[in-house]
Each structure stands twice: as structure tokens, then as C-alpha cells.
Amino acid sequence: MERALARSRDRFEGARPRSKPIRLMIVDDSTVARAVLSRMIEADPAFEIVAVAGTAEHAIEALDQVRVDVVLLDLEMPGAGGLEALPKVIAAAAGAKVMIVSSLAEEGAEQTVAALAKGAADTLPKPGKGNFYGRFSEVLIGKLKALGHAAAPILEPAPQRSLSAQPPLRAMPSDPIDILAIGASTGGIHSLGAFFHSLPKKIGVPILVTQHLPGPFMPVFARQLGVVAHRECLVAQDGMQIRADRIYVAPGDAHLTLEPAGKSIVIRLTHGRTASGCMPSVDPMFASIGAVYGSGAVGVILTGMGRDGVEGAARMVACGGSVIAQDEASSAVWGMPKAVLDAGLACAVLPPDKIARRVASRTEEQPGCK
């Protein structure tokens, strides 16, 4: 009887359509590292390793012959290092996402932030220094599944998204804005770069940024973001008065919020639990700007996994504010923007450069920008 049930279950499972595996390439000069990563990944049937390479140059050559969904790239390799070759790897990958897996991807490492700014979707330090407490394989698999398939499918064209299935967009306000707050996670640093590249150097309002990163990354992140944005960029401190055209970045161990203080608006760093479990979280930031600025509050939700930002966006919209979400095609992980869209809270869904132009069109500094 048990064997008959097993055969029946096997036939049922065999008849069930299986999702296409996520196709991977591992690029690392260490044969041991390639073997260890391969064993971890191939233990999960959701993945298929289709190529390995020992240098970035060999990876770029191989990507001419094979299409993949995710490239795992080490930064320390002979020849052109992973960081130097990253833009060429991304170009050759033709829509595949690149995740850095390297000993250099440690907390505070400038190479990590630089890799994210150049387009890496995510980073992960190699195990061996007490990282992950034996959970490296679990963390790796979780990140790879979140990245998922390539933006451009390997064999068949992407099905058209049904307009009737998409929640309706809210009306886009036209009155000038008073505050801009941006939330992002996986792939966010690259999207932030694209956003600020298209944003005028002066928009006449303060800018808040919550990017999911560990605390030791924040000074490096703020410094590099300031260079890209052509603005002063500071890691937020409690009690700071906010000023127009200055960027304030949430520290890694606190939520960035605002509150009135006399005739000024000041930063308040909070540490409470949020529904998303993120620290820092986008939710408190969005909620606070809605409470302080009402219809003058604009939130932007960029690429990232999970639902952080939905509750804050709901509270901001209830106060009269508006939210713009990044589109799926330009997102490394279309989790956070999709959650805001599905909740019916977005007034537009656009790539980062067009979001910047839409924001600029509502500023008094750039009244004619479209």
C-alpha cells in the first residue's frame, strides 16, 4: 500500500508543472570556493549551475555563449579584479543580476559600496570569520531566490502585464513639494545613482534616504552618495535641523524620522520595532513626513525585497502625501515597489531617471521641468 501511494504521489508530482530553475554562473579564482558554493547551491532544486569561471575575463567570454539569471562574482581575482570588471560583466550578462560573494564584502568595506553603486544587485561576505554563525548556505540561498530570474527571460518573451490586473494609480498632485524621502534595499544604491544623476542640483527641499545597509557602511555610503548627487550628504544625527538640498541618510541602527521643534523641523532617531522588521525601516520615515508636511510630502520607493515602506506609505497618503514606485524592469528585486503598487498607494510607477524628472516637475526651483 505504501509503495502504491508513493508511486501515485510520484506520478502526481511528475505531472505538476515545474518552474524553470534559476540559472547561475560562479566566478571565483579559487577552485575550493567554486566547489563549496556549487555544492551548497545544487542541493536546492530551484537552481542550476550552468557555468563557472576563474577570472572576470573568462566569465565575460562565457557569457557570450550561455545565458544566466544570476552571476556570483568574487572581487579578489587575477587579471581585471571583480570590481574593475563589474560593468563589463553586467553588460555581458544581458539582464542577469550580479551578486558579489567575496571576503572584501565585509562591513564598512569601500569596495562593497562601490560594487553596489556600479550595479551589483547584492553582496555577501564569504564565510570563515564567524559570519552567519553556520547559516551561510541559508542566507546565500535566500538572497539568490529573492534575485530570481533575469530581467530579460532566457528563452521566451515576458508575458505582457495585464492592465486590468494592475491596481489603479492614485491621482498625481501638482502642487510644489516640501520634503522628499527615498526608501531602498537590494539594488538600491545603483538606482539611487540613476535617480540623482537625473535630478537637478537644486530642488529647494531637504532629502531623506533610508537604504538597508549595516551601520558601518553608512559613512562610506553617505560620502559616495554625496559625490554622485552633487550635494552635501550626512549620516543623520538626532536633533539635526534639516536644510534644503541637503541629503540625510538613516544610520544603520536607527529609523530616520522628523518632528517640529519651534519654527524648525528636526531629525529624531527612533529604535522601535516595525512590521517589516527592518532597521532602519522606511515605514517610520514615510509616516513622519506625512504627519509633518501633509500634501507637501513625497515618498519614492525603490528596488528591494520585502514590504518595507507599505505601512508608512499608507499613513503618508492618508495625510495627503504621494508615493512614486520604481518599475519592475529597472528593479533588481521588485518587492518593495510592487507591495506599494499592489496596496493602491502609488501615483506613478517609473524607472529612477523618470522618477527624478517627475519630482523635479513639482519643485519651485524647476517649474518648467518635465
N, C-alpha and C positions, 0 to 999 in steps of 0.2 A: 504493500500500500504506500509506504513512504517513498519507494523508488518511483511508483506511478505518479505520485504527487510531484516529485522532483522533476520528472520528465515533462509533466504538464506545465509546471512553472517555467521550465527552460523554454518550452515552445512559446509560451506567452511572452516571456522576456525577449525571445528572438524575433517575435512578430512586432514588438513595440519599436517604433522608430527611434533611433539613437541620434543624439545631437552630434554634429560634426566636432571632432576633437580640436582643441586649441593647439596649433602647430608652433613649435618652438625651435629656436636656434640658440646654442650656448657658445659664447665667445670668451675663451679664457686660455691663457698660455699654459696653465697647469693641467696636466693630464689627470692628476688626482682630483682637482676641483671639478673638472668636467665629468669625471666618473661619479663622484659623490652627488653632484647636482642631478645628473641623469637618473641615478637610482631613486632619489627622492621623488623626482617628477614622474617617472614612468610607473611608480607604484599607484598612481591615480589614473584611472582610465579616461579622465577628461582631457588628458594631454597626449601629444605625440611629438617626440623629438625628431625633427627631420634633417637637422644639420648641426655640426659642431665645427668650430674653427679655433686656431691657436693665436691668430692675430686679427686686428681690425681689417687689415688689407685682404686677408683670406676671406673674412666674413663678407666684405663688400663684393668680392668676386663671386662668392657662392650665392649671394642674394640676386645675382643676375640669372641664376638657373633655378632657384626654388623660392616659392612664396611662403612666408610665415606670418604668424599673428603677433608673436612676441619675440624679441631678441634679448637674451640675458647677456649683458656686456660688462666685463671686468675693466677697471681703469688702469691697472698696472700691467702693461704688456710690452713686449719688444716692438720696435718699429714705431709707427704713429700710435701713441697711447690712446686709450679708450676715450679720454676727454677730448683730445685733439681731433680724433676721427669721428666723434659722435655725430656732427651734422651730416657727414658723408654716409654714415651707417643709416641714419634716419631717412635720408634721401633714397638710398638703395633699397631700403626696406619697403618702400611703396605702400605706406599706410600701416605697416606693423608698428607696434609700440615697443619702445626700448626701455628696459628696466636695468639699472645699474646694480650689479651684485659684486661688491668689491670691499676689500679691507680699508680702502680710503673713505668709504661711505660711513664714517664714524660721526658721532655728534660733534658739531662745530666745524667739520671739515669744509674748507672753502671749495674743494673740488666737488662736493656733493651739491651745494647750491649752484655752482657753475654748471654742473651737468643738468640739473633741473631747468635752469634758465635757458640752456641750449636745446631743450626739447625732450629730455628724458622724462618718461611718464612717472617713474617712481624709482626709489633707491632702497637698497638693503645691504647692511654690512654682513660680511661673511662671518660665520660662527668661529668660535675659538678663543674669544676673550671674555667669556662669561655672558655674551649676548644671548638673549631669548631664553635662557635657563632650560635648554633642551627642547625648545619649541621652534627651532629654526625652520624645520620642514613644514610645520603647520602654518607659520607666518608666510613662508615663501608660497605655498600652495594657495593660501587665501589671497595674497596680492595678485598672483597670476590669474586666478579666476575672476577677480574684480576687473583686471585689464581686459580679459576676454579676447574675442576675435578682432582681427584687424579692422580698421575703419572702412577699408575697401575690401569686400569679400573676395576670397581667393578664386572661386570658380564662377559663381553666378552673381548677377547684379542684385543689389539690395532691393527688397520689395519697397514699393512706394508707401510712405506712411499715410494712412487714411486720414483725410482732413476731418471727417465726421468723428473719428475716434479721438482726435486731439481736443483736450479741453479748450473752451473758448478763451481768448486773451482778454484781459481787462482793458478798459479804455486807457490810452496813454495821456497823462496830463501834459499840459503845455506851459504851465506857469514856471517861473525860474526856481531852481533848486537851492537849498541852503546847506545841504550836507550830502556827501557821497560815502557809502560804506560798501566794501567789497569783501565777499567771503569765498574761499577756495580751499581745495585739498589736493588730491592726486593730480598732477599735471598743471597745478595752478600757477607755478612760478613762470612757466613758459607762456601761459595765457595772460598773466599779468603783464609780461613784457610786451605782448602784442597789443594789449589794451592801451598801455601808456604810450606806446610808440605812436598811436593814432590820436591820443588826447592832446589838445592844445596845452602849451606850457603854463598857461594861466586860465583857470576856470572860475576863480573867485570864491571857492568854497573849500573847507577842510575835507580831507580824505582819510577814512579809516580802513584798515586792512586786517582781516583775520585770515591767516594762512595756517593750515595744520602742519606744524613743524615742531620738533623738540626745542626746548628753551635755548640750549647752547647754539642752535643755528641762527637765532634771531638777529644778533648784531651783524653777522655776515649777510643775512638776507636783507636787512634794512639798508645796509651800505650799498649792496648791489642794486636793490630796487631804486634807491635814490639816484644812482647813476643812470639807470635806464629811463626813469621817469623825469629826469631833469628837474628834480625838486628836492628840498630837504626832506629826509625820511628818518624818523626817530622811532626807537622802541618805546612804546607808551609807558609812562610812569604815572602813578596815582597823583591826582591834583594838578596835572598839566593843564594849562589853558590852551584850547585849540585855536589855530590860526588858519586863515585862508591859504590854499595852495601848499600846505604842508601835509605830509603823509605821516600817520601814526599807526604803527604795527603792533598788534597784540603780542605781548610776551608769551613765551611758551607755557607759563604756569598760571595764567590768569585770563579771565574774559575781559574784553575791552568794552566799556560802556561809557555813556555820557550822562551828566546831570547839570542842571542850572546851579550857579553859585553867584548870587547877586546879579550883576549885569553881564556876567561871563558864563561860558559853558566850559566845564572842566571834565577831565577824564577820571573815571572811577574804575579801578581794577577789582573785580569780584572773583570769588572762587567756588560758587555754589554748583551743585550738580545740575546737569541739563539732561533733557530727554535723549539727546544724541550720545551722551557720554563723552563728548569731545572736550578737550582742554588744550587750547582755547576753543570756544564754540562761537559759531556765527549767530546763534539764536539770541543771546543776550545783547549783542551789538545791534542787530536789526531792531529788536524790541525797544531798546533805549533811544535810538534815533527817531523812531516813530513817535514815542512819547514826548520827546523834546521838540521836534521840528514839524510834526504832523505832515501836511501835504508837501512840505519842502524837503522831506526825506526821500532819498533814492538809494535803493539797495541793488547790488549786482551780485549774482550768484554764479560762480564759475565752476569749472570741472572739479569733480571729486566724488568719491564713493560715499554711500550712505545717504542720510536725510538731514544732516545738519543744515540749519537755515530755514526749514519749513515753518517751525513754530514762531520764530522771530519774524519771518516774512508775514505770517498771518496777523500778528499783532501790529506790525508796521502798516500793513494795508488797512487794517481796521481804524488806524489813526489818520488815514488819508494819504499815506505814502505809497510809493510804487516800486516794483521789483522787475528787473530785467534779467533773464536767464541766458546762459550760453547755450548754443545749439549743439545737437548731437555730433554733427560731422567734425566740429573743431575741438570736441572734448576728448581728453584721454580716457576719462570714465564719466559717462553721462548718468551719474547717480543723483547728486545734489541738485543740479538744474532740473532734471526730469521730475524729481519729487516736488519742486516748487511749481512746475508747469502742471503736473497731474492734480495738484491741490487747487488749481484755478487761481493762482496768485500772481502769475506773470503777466506783464503788459506787453512784452516783446520777447522773442527768442532769436538770438543773433550771434554771430561769431564775435570775438573780442574787439576787433577793429571797428565793426559797425556799432557795437555797444558804446564804444568811446565816442563815436560821432553822434549817436543819439543823446548821450549825456551832455555833450558839448552844445547841442542844439537847445538845451534848456538852461544854459547859463547866461547870465547877463554879460559876461566877458566876451562871449562868442555868439551874439544874437543871430548872425546870418549863417552859422554852420549847420550843415545838414548831414 
